[in-house]
Amino acid sequence: MAGSLDHHAEVLDLVLFNRSEDPYGAHVGLWTGEAVAHLCEEVGHPVVWHQSEFDARERYAVRVGFKRPAARH
């Protein structure tokens, strides 16, 4: 399943999920290379989910996109 979310995503890229394509208020996770690590209020602790687990929840139904934090030197 590696890379199944987006072939351009790199490990530790931020992944944004929301109910709509609006990035405002989006839920943020970290791409692990195979899944997304995120803090999950529903479960009560950090979890690692595959895309199907996000798809099953309306509030995470839309993957808004990926962001790569800029390195500071």
C-alpha positions, -999 to 999 in steps of 0.1 A, spaced: 0 0 0 30 23 1 24 54 -19 -12 46 -25 -24 80 -12 -2 100 -36 29 90 -55 44 124 -48 41 122 -10 73 117 11 76 103 46 67 129 72 48 151 48 17 166 64 -16 152 52 -48 173 55 -83 158 58 -116 175 61 -154 172 53 -149 193 22 -120 205 1 -117 236 23 -83 234 41 -96 257 69 -99 237 101 -85 205 84 -73 176 104 -36 171 101 -16 139 101 19 127 92 25 104 62 45 74 72 51 60 38 22 35 41 -4 52 63 -11 84 83 -2 89 120 -25 114 137 -40 123 170 -75 108 171 -100 123 195 -124 95 186 -100 68 198 -84 90 226 -48 85 216 -24 87 186 -32 61 158 -19 51 124 -47 47 99 -48 36 62 -69 56 37 -99 33 41 -102 43 78 -104 79 69 -128 72 40 -152 55 66 -156 88 85 -175 117 72 -154 143 89 -123 129 72 -139 121 39 -119 145 17 -81 144 16 -74 181 10 -38 174 1 -2 172 13 22 198 26 59 195 29 73 216 57 102 238 45 136 230 61 153 259 80 190 262 78 
